[in-house]
Amino acid sequence: MIIWGITDMNYQINDYYPNYFPHNDSYLQTISIATVETFGYIFASVLFEVFKSKPTIKSYVLTFTIALAGAFWMIFNDSETHPYSDLVSNYIIKFGIAAVF
């Protein structure tokens, strides 16, 4: 239950994360977030069908690992050298957390 609460809190924090699109295009950001999360939900449903024994636990661990990898990438990247790396890592986190849900 604690891990689920942490996941939900991270999703809410990440939902209000700053906009990384050029010229602060919030419309494009909203469309891309919806697309990334839709693919996350589809990926999770496919994983649920692929894992026949204990699909919930295996799917949760794999998708949470994807979100965690994106979080580590966001923490340790150099956004001055690679300006879009924060945007990509943010969407990896969104994909993983959407799949967790």
Backbone bond lengths (Angstrom), bond angles and torsions (degrees), N, CA, C in turn:
res aa  C-N    CA-C-N  psi(-1)  N-CA   C-N-CA  omega(-1)  CA-C   N-CA-C  phi
1 M - - - 1.442 - - 1.526 110.77 -
2 I 1.324 116.11 -35.45 1.460 119.76 179.55 1.526 110.10 -66.61
3 I 1.334 117.34 -41.26 1.468 120.64 179.53 1.524 110.15 -63.99
4 W 1.322 117.24 -38.27 1.465 120.61 177.79 1.529 110.53 -64.45
5 G 1.328 117.26 -40.65 1.463 120.82 177.61 1.520 112.00 -64.00
6 I 1.328 116.09 -40.24 1.465 120.26 177.89 1.529 110.10 -65.70
7 T 1.326 117.02 -40.58 1.457 120.69 178.37 1.519 110.81 -62.69
8 D 1.320 117.21 -44.66 1.459 121.00 179.12 1.524 111.32 -63.91
9 M 1.323 117.17 -41.51 1.458 120.71 178.52 1.527 110.66 -64.07
10 N 1.329 117.22 -42.89 1.466 120.05 178.58 1.518 111.68 -64.68
11 Y 1.318 117.06 -35.64 1.461 119.86 177.42 1.525 110.60 -64.14
12 Q 1.318 116.75 -43.54 1.466 119.95 -179.99 1.526 111.38 -66.31
13 I 1.324 117.28 -41.30 1.465 120.22 177.63 1.524 110.19 -63.99
14 N 1.319 116.49 -44.19 1.452 121.11 -178.44 1.525 111.67 -68.70
15 D 1.322 117.58 -26.85 1.448 121.36 179.29 1.529 110.76 -66.48
16 Y 1.306 116.88 -31.62 1.463 120.88 -179.60 1.522 112.11 -101.61
17 Y 1.316 117.15 18.46 1.455 121.50 -179.95 1.530 109.30 -67.39
18 P 1.321 118.46 149.95 1.470 120.76 -176.25 1.523 113.18 -57.38
19 N 1.303 113.99 155.54 1.455 121.95 -178.96 1.527 109.65 -78.90
20 Y 1.331 117.22 129.24 1.457 121.13 179.47 1.518 112.86 -105.53
21 F 1.316 117.08 2.43 1.458 118.62 178.62 1.526 109.90 -75.21
22 P 1.332 115.97 149.75 1.473 118.62 178.42 1.534 110.79 -61.35
23 H 1.272 116.71 140.92 1.467 124.68 177.36 1.524 112.67 61.88
24 N 1.329 117.65 25.30 1.469 123.38 176.96 1.531 112.49 50.47
25 D 1.306 116.82 51.64 1.458 121.69 179.85 1.522 109.24 -80.21
26 S 1.326 116.86 92.90 1.467 120.61 -176.07 1.527 111.90 -71.71
27 Y 1.331 118.69 -27.50 1.456 120.96 178.31 1.528 110.23 -65.55
28 L 1.327 116.68 -47.29 1.461 120.60 178.63 1.522 110.98 -64.48
29 Q 1.320 116.88 -36.75 1.458 120.24 178.07 1.524 110.88 -64.27
30 T 1.316 118.07 -43.42 1.462 121.19 -179.83 1.526 111.58 -63.92
31 I 1.321 117.03 -42.46 1.466 121.12 178.48 1.530 110.56 -63.86
32 S 1.321 117.07 -42.85 1.469 119.19 -178.34 1.530 111.53 -70.23
33 I 1.330 117.99 -36.14 1.463 120.79 176.62 1.526 110.01 -63.18
34 A 1.329 116.64 -44.09 1.468 120.00 178.83 1.523 111.15 -62.01
35 T 1.323 117.13 -38.54 1.459 120.88 179.03 1.527 111.57 -67.04
36 V 1.334 116.49 -45.82 1.463 120.82 -179.90 1.522 110.46 -62.20
37 E 1.324 117.06 -44.13 1.465 119.45 -178.95 1.521 111.82 -68.66
38 T 1.322 117.92 -35.11 1.464 120.21 176.64 1.524 110.59 -61.83
39 F 1.333 116.55 -44.35 1.465 119.34 176.91 1.528 111.21 -65.19
40 G 1.323 118.04 -32.37 1.464 120.86 175.70 1.517 111.92 -63.97
41 Y 1.344 116.94 -42.37 1.466 120.33 178.53 1.532 111.20 -66.64
42 I 1.330 116.59 -39.94 1.466 119.95 178.33 1.526 110.37 -65.58
43 F 1.337 117.02 -43.29 1.461 121.97 178.16 1.524 110.97 -58.82
44 A 1.333 116.71 -41.63 1.463 120.14 -179.64 1.523 111.50 -66.19
45 S 1.317 117.21 -38.95 1.467 118.61 179.66 1.530 111.13 -68.55
46 V 1.324 117.28 -34.58 1.464 120.46 176.31 1.527 109.97 -67.30
47 L 1.332 116.83 -42.85 1.466 120.36 177.51 1.523 111.49 -60.59
48 F 1.317 116.27 -38.97 1.456 120.94 -179.33 1.523 110.89 -61.85
49 E 1.334 116.26 -35.94 1.466 120.27 178.04 1.530 112.02 -78.38
50 V 1.327 117.49 -31.01 1.470 120.85 -178.29 1.523 110.68 -71.28
51 F 1.326 116.81 -44.24 1.462 121.05 -179.68 1.525 108.50 -83.18
52 K 1.309 117.11 106.53 1.464 120.61 -176.67 1.523 112.29 -82.47
53 S 1.333 117.32 -38.30 1.457 118.99 179.89 1.523 109.33 -98.00
54 K 1.293 116.62 124.61 1.468 124.46 -177.64 1.530 111.47 49.61
55 P 1.331 117.55 60.81 1.466 119.78 -174.75 1.522 113.15 -66.56
56 T 1.321 117.60 -29.83 1.453 119.99 -176.60 1.520 111.42 -67.75
57 I 1.306 117.42 -46.50 1.463 121.08 -177.63 1.530 110.55 -66.88
58 K 1.327 117.66 -46.12 1.461 120.41 -179.56 1.522 111.56 -64.57
59 S 1.328 117.06 -42.96 1.466 120.43 178.96 1.516 111.04 -63.85
60 Y 1.326 116.06 -42.09 1.465 120.44 -179.61 1.524 111.08 -63.03
61 V 1.319 117.30 -44.82 1.466 120.75 -178.68 1.528 110.22 -64.36
62 L 1.332 117.54 -45.00 1.463 120.41 -178.36 1.525 111.78 -65.42
63 T 1.315 117.80 -46.98 1.463 119.85 -177.39 1.526 112.04 -71.47
64 F 1.324 117.25 -33.85 1.459 119.39 176.36 1.525 110.12 -68.87
65 T 1.326 117.65 -32.59 1.468 121.28 175.79 1.528 110.62 -65.67
66 I 1.322 117.65 -37.50 1.470 120.87 175.93 1.522 110.26 -62.09
67 A 1.329 116.87 -45.68 1.464 120.65 178.74 1.527 111.20 -63.97
68 L 1.319 116.39 -39.12 1.461 120.90 179.60 1.530 111.04 -67.09
69 A 1.328 117.11 -38.43 1.469 120.28 177.30 1.526 110.84 -63.34
70 G 1.327 116.80 -41.06 1.463 120.04 176.58 1.517 111.99 -64.36
71 A 1.332 116.86 -36.53 1.461 120.43 178.74 1.524 110.93 -66.91
72 F 1.330 117.32 -42.74 1.463 119.48 177.57 1.522 111.32 -65.10
73 W 1.333 116.18 -37.59 1.456 119.44 177.37 1.532 110.09 -62.50
74 M 1.332 117.25 -41.36 1.457 120.61 -179.98 1.533 111.26 -65.81
75 I 1.308 116.47 -36.73 1.464 120.19 -178.59 1.526 111.06 -70.37
76 F 1.321 117.34 -43.28 1.457 121.04 -171.22 1.528 115.14 -101.21
77 N 1.337 118.79 8.62 1.464 118.49 -178.66 1.530 110.82 -85.82
78 D 1.312 114.67 166.05 1.458 121.42 177.34 1.524 107.54 -109.31
79 S 1.329 116.58 96.59 1.457 120.25 -174.34 1.524 113.03 -74.24
80 E 1.315 117.90 -16.36 1.459 119.55 176.83 1.522 110.98 -74.63
81 T 1.319 117.04 -38.29 1.457 120.99 178.42 1.528 111.32 -76.64
82 H 1.322 116.71 -41.38 1.470 122.83 -179.20 1.528 107.95 -120.63
83 P 1.324 118.52 93.46 1.469 120.34 -172.22 1.535 114.57 -66.15
84 Y 1.326 118.25 -26.41 1.463 119.85 -178.79 1.528 113.24 -94.58
85 S 1.307 118.20 4.93 1.463 120.13 -179.27 1.529 111.41 -68.32
86 D 1.332 117.72 -34.09 1.463 119.65 175.76 1.525 111.25 -66.23
87 L 1.321 116.61 -38.59 1.463 120.60 178.19 1.524 110.99 -63.01
88 V 1.325 116.78 -46.28 1.463 121.10 -178.99 1.531 110.86 -65.88
89 S 1.334 117.30 -44.85 1.463 119.09 179.79 1.527 111.31 -66.51
90 N 1.317 117.32 -33.94 1.460 120.72 176.21 1.526 110.97 -62.18
91 Y 1.339 116.92 -40.05 1.457 119.67 179.89 1.523 112.49 -75.66
92 I 1.316 117.84 -28.17 1.463 119.66 173.00 1.526 109.57 -64.83
93 I 1.328 116.20 -41.67 1.470 120.16 176.84 1.520 110.26 -62.61
94 K 1.326 117.73 -45.49 1.466 121.18 179.60 1.523 111.61 -62.11
95 F 1.326 116.50 -39.85 1.463 120.74 178.19 1.526 110.28 -62.85
96 G 1.332 116.46 -48.37 1.459 120.13 -178.41 1.516 113.46 -64.46
97 I 1.323 116.95 -42.20 1.467 119.50 -178.72 1.524 110.46 -71.78
98 A 1.338 118.22 -36.31 1.467 119.53 175.66 1.515 110.30 -62.49
99 A 1.315 116.81 -39.28 1.472 119.85 177.61 1.522 111.18 -68.16
100 V 1.327 117.70 -34.17 1.463 120.32 176.42 1.524 110.63 -62.92
101 F 1.317 116.48 -42.88 1.463 119.51 179.29 1.505 110.87 -65.64
